[in-house]
Amino acid sequence: MYKLKTNRAAAKRFKFTKNGKIKRSAAFRRHILEKKSPKMKHQSRGMHVIHDTDYNRVEKLLPYGG
């Protein structure tokens, strides 16, 4: 069987954890940060695990990730 192609846009946005879950960075952190509350900015730091309902969609884009 032929090799599947990885979606390069998705590969730059998602990483796999050691246990095979998919991590993503938080949204709304790029610009216009003055009007956002410190709590919102603090909670959106770092990486977050994607929701279970999105897992199958993202996993198809990254066939060799985890």
N, C-alpha and C positions, 0 to 999 in steps of 0.2 A: 504494500500500500504506500502511496506517496506521502510525503511530509506535509503537515498542515502549516499554513502560514499564520504567524502571530500578528495580531493587529498592533502595529507599532504605536499608535496613539494611546491605546489602552495599556500597553507595556510601560509607557512613561507615567501613567496616572495611578496604576495599581501595583502593589507588591504582595507577595505571599508570606504568611507567617510560617513558623516552623511546623505548625500543626495543619497547614493547608488552608487556613482561612485567608480571606483577601482583605488587605488594608487599603485605605484611601486617605487622602488629606482632606481637611475641612474646607468647605466653600466659604465665600464672602470674606476672604482674608487678604485680597490683593491690593485694594485701594479704597479710598473714601473711609478711612478708619477713624477719623475724628469723631464722627457722629455715632459710632457704635460703642456700646457700653464696654467697660473694662471686663465685665463678667463674660460677655459674648466673645471678646477677643481672647481671653484666657482659656475658655473652654474649647475654642477651636484650634488650639495649638496641638501639634503632634499629629499622629495618625489614628484613625478610627477604623474599626472593622465594619465592613459593609453589611447591610441588612440581609437576612436570609432570603427575602423575596427577590433580591437583585443578584444573588449568587450565581444562578444558572446562566443569566445573560452575560455576565462578565467572564465567567469561566470559559464560555465558547470562544471569546476573543483571545484568550491566553491558554492555548491547548497544552503547553509544556511547562506551565508555571508551578503547579503543586500537585 
